Amino acid sequence: MIIVNLDIMMAKRKISSFELADKIGITPANLSILKTNKGKAIRFSTLDKICEVLNCTPGDILEYKEGE
């Protein structure tokens, strides 16, 4: 199971959902889907933009947990 820790990284960087969505070029609704682990996929280009804006790596945002 892949866990998305986007909300944690956003809090560390003190950036709102609306600001991040605007900077990476997606809707706040789509960003919310990612943040709540309801998304089924993420484009590498979107992940790249998120990492660029938040100054982090994919491993800071995505986590793998066994089970469930």
Secondary structure, 3 states (H helix, E strand, C coil): CEEECHHHHHHHHCCCHHHHHHHHCCCHHHHHHHHCCCCCCCCHHHHHHHHHHHCCCHHHHEEECCCC
